Amino acid sequence: QVRLVESGGGLVQPGGSLRLSCVASGVIFRLNAVGWYRQAPGKGREWVASIRSDGNTSYRDSVKGRFSISRDNAKNTVYLQMNSLTPEDAAFYYCNVYINSIDYWGQGTQVTVSS
């Protein structure tokens, strides 16, 4: 059974930083592409960043240069380092893995950016 658990969200001032974590059980992250998505109130879920099994990463344009996705194989954990946060980054953040035609999601972690 695949289970994803996100953590690390919270309240941060504009310009601040947070590091989100996604810990997995039932799936080996290093063998799969893992993505971070976010959903703000009243908006659809949008892709933020991904890391492939070969370690290649990709980002949506609005977070390039500010966010960094990484993976710790020993801990089976994927991270999203978020710097220079703006109010537009406020949302619930979810990690995702797609295996055998099934999308798996965690419960999400909330990021609030406010002064």
C-alpha positions, 0 to 999 in steps of 0.5 A: 500500500502506497502512503505519502505523508507531507510535512513542513508547511506553516506560516512564513513572511514574504521573502521567507523560506520553508522546506517541505518533506514527503515521506513514502511507504509502499513505494521506492521514490528513487525508482519513480518520478515524484511531483509536488503540486499545490492548490490555493483556495478557489483554484485548481491544483497545479504542478510545481516541480518534479524529480525523475528517477534519474534525478533530473528535475523540472519546475513551473516557470513561476518558481524557477530559481526559488524552489528546489526539489531533491530526494534522499534515497536513504530516507525515501523522502522528497523535499521541496525547498522554497525560498523567496516566498510570496503570497502567490505561493500560499496553498496546500502542497501535495506530493504525488507519485504515479504508479501503474496508472494510479495517482497517489497523493498525500494529505497535503501541508499548508503554506501560508505567506503573510506579514 
